[in-house]
Each structure stands twice: as C-alpha cells, then as structure tokens.
C-alpha cells in the first residue's frame, strides 16, 4: 500500500512538471470564445446592416453599417469589387447617375479577430424629367442676317432637343442652340420654341419671337398707314386694306367675310401706303401700285384728270427694286413713290414729265449724287435715306419749270452715325441706330423728341432710356413718337392725345416728355403710323389701332361721333399670321 501511494504521487508530480514545461515552451489552448491566433480579440459582428437606397439621377446616395468589436477596419465593395478609398463605416456616392442604377453595395468589417461581410444593399437611381433653366429669348436682327436662339435645361442625360418654328419641327435643329438661315421680311414675327426630352419625359420652352428689322424701310414690316386708310400684308403675301376708298385706296375687291377689309393684291413681299393708294414690292423686285395717280406718283399717263387704278398695275423701274417708300415734297403738295434699287441707287416718281395735248406722262428719275443707299425712311414726311455707311440724307425736291421735271437734292443730316432706319413725319424724325437706341430731331414742344424737355432741336438728340428698339414710328398732326422693343413692349412719348393711354374722364393724358410703356399693348411685333393714326401688329396676328377714325381706318366698322379712339381698338376679323 505504501508503495502504491508512492507511485501515484510520483505520477501526479510528473504530470504537473510536464504541464509547466509545455507552458514554458508557449503551448496552450483556447477557452472556446477566442478564435485561434486571436490573442483574446473577438471577431466583428454587424448590428445594423446597410439599407437599400433610391435617389434621383444626380443626387447623393449614402450607405452605412454599424458593427461591434475593437479596432475595426472597413472596405466597401460595389458588385463584389473593392471601392478604392471607401474605408469608413459609411460610403457616399456623389453624384449617383443612371449608370449606377441596380448596383449593389456591401462592406467587409475586419479586425485582428476575423472579418464579417454585410448584406448587399441595392441602389435604385430614378431618371429626372427635363427642367428648363434659361428660356429662349426674343431677338431682333436685320434682314439678311441670321438669328440665334438657345436654351439651358437640366435633367437626366441624354437630353434630346427639337426646335420648332410656329409649332412645326425644324429639320436637323436638335442641339441646345439653333441658328436660323439668313432671315428675310417674311420671317418677321416667327415664333421659335424647343422641346426637350429624355427617358423621364419632356418639356416645351416658352416661345421666342424673331423680329426682322428692315433697316428702316417697308421690307421688314407688315403694316403701312396713310391718312385715310390702313394697309397690311398677311403671311401668305396678300395685301388687305381698310378705311376710305374714295381714291381707290382699297381697290375694287369684295369685302372679306367677317371684316371691314378688302384684298387688294397678292404675292407681296412688302407694302407701302400712299395718300391716295398704295404699292407693293414682289419677291422678284417688281412693283405694282393702285389708287389715284395724282401728280404721277404711279408713273404712266394721266388724261385731263388723274387715272384711278382699282387693281394693281406695274410701276416701271430700271432695275429690280430692293425697297419701296412714300414721301412728300418740302411743301406737302406732291406725293412721291420711291424705290431703292439693287445697285444702291434711289429713284422717285414722278420724275420727268412730258405733255402731249391733254395727256401728261411721267417717268422715274434718279436722285443724283446719292449712292450706296441701304434703306428708305418710313412715315409720311419728307423722304430720308440711310446709306450703307450709317449716315442719313434728306431729299429736298424742286421743280424745273422749263422741263416740268422734279429733281431731288440730298443733304446729310449732321450728328448721326451707325443708323439702321429712319421714320419721319412733317414735323419731326426718329432714327433707329444699330445698337437699338433712338435719336430724334425737329419739333419737340409736345415732347416728340423724348429727351425730357418740351423743346425742339435741329440736331439729333438721344431719346431717353430706350434700348433694344426694333421698330419706330411718328405722327405729324398730333406730334407723337412710338417705339417697339425686342421684348414686345410698346413705348410712346409726345402728344398725350396720341399716347394710346386712357385719359381721365374726357381729358386726354398729359404730354409725355420721355418714353412711357403702353401696357395695354404688350406683345406688339411692330408699330406704324400715318400723320393722324397708328396701329400695331400683335404676336397673335391681330391689329390694334388708335387716333383719328374719320375714315374708319381702325377697321372695326362705322364710328360714332366723335371719330377718335384714345385707346386702341381691334380691327374686326383681321389676322395677319
């Protein structure tokens, strides 16, 4: 027994020694909670998984994870591949695009005790419909130039563009900007917009209006007025007229149904009203006129009394005509029809006259010493001419009593340069400069010159606070001035009677010494005046007039006494679009 106990004790002592030896050599085992090699560090555990995200194209998408453990390291992955630099507990994708739609994102969390991989979170990226930031802007350009429109839009790419003219697609116009071909008079008033599309939808821009400056003459306008009547050129080239017809001003066509107007002629590219009729230029440079040939302004031959033409007849010129105009002599006694030819020369009818018995024949004469003309003045005063160098020249007429010929002497208007167009009444003139500003000279006691004081000036003065002007017009009898700007606003100054503004009771508004907006006519495309009334063409093709309506020039039917419209009235049934 003693020996047996001694042996058991020796075995226990040897086992303890063995354990001590193994421990001293670095051996040992875990406790079941510590991974092998962990040195006691627990592996990470994910407590909050990344969540799926849904964002708009271009927005920011964010994912995050919450994990427990010490000394954690993170590596985010996209579709199973590591994302460079994405080594924090959250990951932000900025911006998210449609190319990211459907991608999955997960994160591997690790430390010295091991690693764990999160669930994958899906990203949904929604397409964003187009939104227009900057609308196309209305623009005014000279005939023969081009016009450019642009739009800025945001939304999911790709954005597709389709420009339209008057609602119809323009072939090939599929960029954010559009430049027209060379524009002509017939393009005046055209509307341009753009449809922007992408996978999420479409949006249509506001319409921008193209105004074509005629460089001062009738080529770029659709309205022309005389004392007794109004002429208008419709988009299809037909000339319609309303007002008095005592001298054949309206021709002999039937009244257009639903209006007080008649069609006088067709195929016109431009129109000008004369005191006893009118004339139209066709696209081939020929001219036709109608009305009573008093003094020979239509050429041809008169008998014992002036011939009246109720349908348009050819007016002879030596070369194709670029522009036509109407004006008076220095004493307001003789009407003249003017032509600017394609060679830059200016001619007038009547010119030379010859008498044979009771018949008088008339031929055109050239203005001597004037070359390089680019535009004829509008209005019903003495004729002024703009040259290609931007200077303005007045034509003074004389009659050679021995030859019975009229001849014109040009004289330069001092103080003017860079002029695009001119309009004159019998008492004052306006000049439209290439930069869109206006100069005025002549009678100014009612504020006609628009420079802030009721004073006349022989030298041109700057009309106050006007820019972006595209059309100008003046009246003579009532002393008023008008301008239309590229934003479609109409401005008036001078005589309060002709201001197109409502008065106070029976009294007309006071004279305006500087331009005042005619708010009731916003959206005007052009303005034109005779010596006694004015009219505007609106974006929608309607025509509105004001002033003296003694001859029913307003086009809205017989007037009641007094025959005067202080505020504009609409011409019944007329649409020029």
Secondary structure as UniProt FT lines:
FT   HELIX           2..24
FT   TURN            25..26
FT   TURN            36..37
FT   TURN            39..40
FT   STRAND          45..48
FT   STRAND          53..56
FT   TURN            57..58
FT   STRAND          61..64
FT   STRAND          66..68
FT   STRAND          73..78
FT   TURN            79..80
FT   STRAND          81..82
FT   TURN            84..85
FT   STRAND          90..93
FT   HELIX           98..100
FT   TURN            101..102
FT   STRAND          104..111
FT   TURN            112..113
FT   STRAND          114..117
FT   STRAND          121..126
FT   STRAND          131..134
FT   STRAND          139..142
FT   TURN            143..144
FT   STRAND          148..150
FT   STRAND          152..154
FT   STRAND          160..165
FT   TURN            166..167
FT   STRAND          168..169
FT   TURN            171..172
FT   STRAND          177..179
FT   HELIX           185..187
FT   TURN            188..189
FT   STRAND          191..198
FT   TURN            199..200
FT   STRAND          201..204
FT   STRAND          208..213
FT   TURN            215..216
FT   HELIX           218..220
FT   STRAND          223..225
FT   STRAND          229..233
FT   TURN            235..236
FT   STRAND          239..243
FT   TURN            246..247
FT   TURN            249..252
FT   TURN            257..258
FT   STRAND          262..265
FT   STRAND          268..274
FT   TURN            275..276
FT   STRAND          277..282
FT   TURN            283..284
FT   STRAND          287..292
FT   HELIX           294..296
FT   TURN            297..298
FT   STRAND          300..302
FT   STRAND          308..315
FT   STRAND          321..328
FT   TURN            330..331
FT   STRAND          335..341
FT   TURN            342..343
FT   STRAND          346..356
FT   TURN            357..358
FT   STRAND          359..366
FT   STRAND          373..376
FT   STRAND          378..379
FT   STRAND          384..387
FT   TURN            388..389
FT   STRAND          392..400
FT   TURN            401..404
FT   STRAND          405..412
FT   TURN            414..415
FT   STRAND          419..424
FT   STRAND          428..433
FT   TURN            434..435
FT   STRAND          438..442
FT   TURN            445..446
FT   TURN            448..449
FT   STRAND          457..462
FT   TURN            464..465
FT   STRAND          469..474
FT   STRAND          480..485
FT   TURN            486..487
FT   STRAND          490..494
FT   HELIX           496..498
FT   TURN            505..506
FT   STRAND          512..517
FT   HELIX           519..521
FT   TURN            522..523
FT   STRAND          524..529
FT   STRAND          533..538
FT   TURN            539..540
FT   STRAND          543..548
FT   TURN            550..551
FT   TURN            553..554
FT   STRAND          564..570
FT   TURN            572..573
//
